Amino acid sequence: MENRFYYIDENKAKELIAQVEQMTEHAKRGGNSKAFLIDDYVILKTSNIPLAEADKFPDGQVPYDIVIAKLQELKEQGVNVVPILGYSYDPDKISHYDNTAFGGNKSAYGKGHIIQPKADGEEMWDRKLMKEKEYVMKRTQTFANAPQEHFDKFVADYKAITDAGVMVDPSKKSNFFYDKQKGFSFIDMNFMMNDMQRKNQEQCMHNYCCLPVNGGFYEWLMPFMKNVTEQEFQTLIQNNVAVFEKCKHAMIKNGIITEQEIQECLRKAKKEKAQEKTRKYQ
């Protein structure tokens, strides 16, 4: 095994991996990974450790090591990221991909284990519970009651991470955690941004700094809408608006967008929604 344990004792790391190999139940599962919880650690058993991108990195330099170093720097600067303590992979079980024919790079992914500390709090939004009325109402209320400082830091941290060149994956809201004392944290960051992602960084910030807003709750509520009273529905709307206002304030404060730009985005969204309804009933 190739072991790279940067911020954890090697014997402790090997002990945790040995325990995982004896475990049959995992806490969470992603596309290529299973997460196991042991004490204050999360151990990912995965086949997706990024080991090489030949067109972008010098020989012998592993891109994952760069991400790990960047995350540790950000952590020491006070940014709410969950760092990577180390990883281990089998050099005989590496998957190679050649995407140069499609404008991509040659890359290689290792099979092994990644060790991280547990994130504080709970997932921002648990997608498995998004159709549970009680969960949606309680979670929306939690964010509506959260202090503005938590939203300000969420956006500031988001900007600090992307400015450092680390790619944030906002495709799943489970990649963000929320703790009532600490605020929002970022997890599951495994790659540096490529040139195209850097160019689109500003637009991504516009789109994803409002992740705490449960923007699709109308659709998610539909399966059990008959169980939602008018008062409950109005409460959901009011709380969601409150969360959006806090996100908006944080974006303006951190220089991500102006009030005028936000209003223009809202007008555009309303126009597109009206056009969509018109097409639907034609």
SVG drawing of the C-alpha trace seen along z (x, -y; Angstrom):
<svg xmlns="http://www.w3.org/2000/svg" viewBox="-55 -48 63 56">
<polyline fill="none" stroke="black" stroke-width="0.4" points="0.0,0.0 1.1,-3.6 0.5,-5.6 0.4,-9.4 -0.6,-10.3 0.1,-14.0 -1.9,-15.2 -2.6,-12.0 -0.2,-9.5 0.6,-6.6 -0.2,-4.0 -3.5,-5.6 -4.4,-5.8 -3.5,-2.1 -5.6,-1.2 -8.6,-3.1 -8.3,-1.5 -8.0,2.0 -11.2,1.4 -13.1,0.3 -12.1,3.5 -13.9,5.4 -17.0,3.3 -20.1,4.3 -22.3,1.3 -21.5,-2.2 -23.0,-5.6 -23.3,-7.1 -22.7,-6.0 -21.7,-8.1 -21.2,-7.1 -17.8,-5.5 -17.4,-5.8 -18.7,-4.4 -18.3,-6.5 -17.5,-4.8 -17.7,-6.7 -15.2,-5.8 -14.9,-8.1 -14.1,-11.6 -13.1,-10.3 -14.7,-9.6 -13.0,-7.0 -14.0,-6.9 -13.5,-3.6 -13.3,-4.7 -12.1,-4.0 -11.9,-7.7 -8.6,-9.0 -7.3,-11.5 -3.7,-10.5 -2.6,-12.0 -3.5,-14.4 -0.5,-14.1 -1.2,-17.2 -1.5,-19.5 0.9,-18.4 4.7,-17.6 5.8,-14.0 5.7,-12.7 3.3,-15.4 0.0,-14.1 -2.9,-16.6 -4.6,-15.2 -1.6,-16.2 -2.0,-19.7 -5.7,-19.8 -4.8,-18.4 -2.1,-21.1 -4.5,-23.8 -7.3,-22.6 -5.0,-22.6 -3.8,-26.1 -7.4,-27.3 -8.3,-25.5 -5.4,-27.2 -6.7,-30.6 -10.0,-30.0 -12.0,-28.9 -14.6,-26.2 -13.3,-23.4 -13.1,-19.7 -9.5,-18.9 -8.1,-15.6 -5.8,-14.0 -4.3,-11.5 -5.0,-8.6 -3.8,-5.2 -4.2,-3.4 -3.1,-0.2 -0.6,-1.0 -1.7,2.2 -5.3,1.1 -5.2,-2.2 -7.8,-3.1 -6.4,-5.1 -8.5,-7.3 -7.6,-9.1 -10.0,-11.9 -7.7,-13.8 -10.0,-12.9 -12.7,-14.9 -10.6,-17.9 -9.8,-16.5 -6.7,-15.1 -5.1,-11.8 -6.0,-10.9 -5.6,-8.1 -7.7,-7.2 -6.6,-5.1 -8.6,-2.6 -8.1,-2.8 -9.1,-4.9 -9.3,-8.6 -9.3,-9.8 -11.0,-13.0 -12.2,-14.4 -16.0,-14.5 -17.8,-17.6 -19.6,-19.6 -23.4,-19.5 -25.5,-17.9 -25.8,-18.0 -27.2,-21.3 -30.0,-19.4 -30.4,-15.6 -31.7,-14.6 -33.2,-11.4 -35.5,-13.5 -36.5,-16.2 -40.0,-14.7 -40.7,-14.7 -42.9,-17.6 -41.6,-17.8 -38.0,-17.8 -38.4,-20.5 -40.3,-22.7 -37.9,-22.3 -34.8,-22.7 -36.1,-25.9 -37.0,-27.2 -33.4,-26.5 -31.9,-28.5 -34.4,-31.3 -33.4,-31.6 -29.6,-31.3 -27.6,-34.5 -26.6,-36.7 -22.9,-36.1 -23.2,-32.4 -24.3,-33.4 -21.7,-36.1 -19.0,-33.6 -20.4,-30.9 -20.1,-33.2 -16.7,-34.6 -15.4,-31.0 -16.8,-30.0 -14.9,-32.8 -11.7,-32.0 -11.8,-28.3 -12.3,-29.1 -9.7,-31.9 -7.3,-29.2 -8.1,-27.3 -9.9,-24.4 -13.1,-23.2 -16.3,-23.2 -18.9,-20.7 -22.3,-22.3 -24.2,-19.7 -25.2,-18.0 -26.3,-20.1 -25.0,-17.2 -21.5,-18.5 -22.2,-21.3 -22.8,-20.9 -24.5,-23.3 -23.8,-23.5 -25.9,-26.0 -22.7,-27.2 -20.1,-27.1 -22.2,-27.8 -21.6,-26.2 -18.8,-23.9 -17.5,-22.6 -16.7,-18.9 -15.9,-16.6 -13.4,-18.8 -11.0,-16.6 -9.9,-18.6 -8.2,-21.9 -10.2,-24.0 -9.3,-23.9 -9.0,-26.9 -12.6,-26.8 -13.9,-26.5 -11.7,-29.5 -13.2,-31.6 -16.7,-30.6 -16.0,-31.2 -17.9,-34.4 -21.0,-33.0 -20.8,-29.9 -20.6,-32.2 -23.8,-33.9 -25.6,-30.6 -24.5,-28.7 -24.1,-31.3 -27.9,-30.8 -27.6,-27.0 -29.2,-27.3 -32.4,-28.5 -34.7,-25.5 -35.4,-26.8 -37.3,-23.7 -39.5,-23.1 -42.7,-23.7 -41.9,-20.7 -40.7,-18.6 -43.9,-19.3 -46.1,-18.1 -46.2,-14.4 -47.7,-15.3 -49.2,-18.7 -52.6,-17.4 -51.0,-17.1 -49.8,-20.7 -52.2,-23.3 -52.4,-26.8 -50.8,-28.2 -47.9,-25.7 -47.4,-26.6 -47.3,-30.3 -44.8,-29.7 -42.6,-27.8 -42.7,-30.7 -41.9,-33.3 -39.0,-31.3 -37.6,-30.6 -37.8,-34.3 -36.0,-35.1 -33.2,-32.7 -32.9,-34.2 -32.6,-37.7 -29.7,-36.5 -28.0,-34.9 -28.5,-38.1 -27.1,-40.3 -24.0,-38.0 -23.4,-38.1 -23.6,-41.9 -21.4,-42.3 -18.7,-40.0 -18.8,-41.8 -20.1,-38.8 -23.1,-40.7 -24.9,-44.0 -28.5,-44.7 -29.2,-45.9 -27.8,-42.6 -30.0,-40.6 -33.1,-42.5 -32.3,-41.9 -31.9,-38.2 -35.2,-38.1 -37.0,-39.9 -35.5,-37.5 -36.5,-34.5 -40.1,-35.7 -40.3,-36.4 -39.0,-32.9 -41.5,-31.3 -44.4,-33.2 -43.3,-32.1 -43.1,-28.5 -46.7,-28.6 -47.9,-30.1 -46.3,-27.3 -47.7,-24.7 -51.3,-25.8 -51.1,-26.5"/>
</svg>
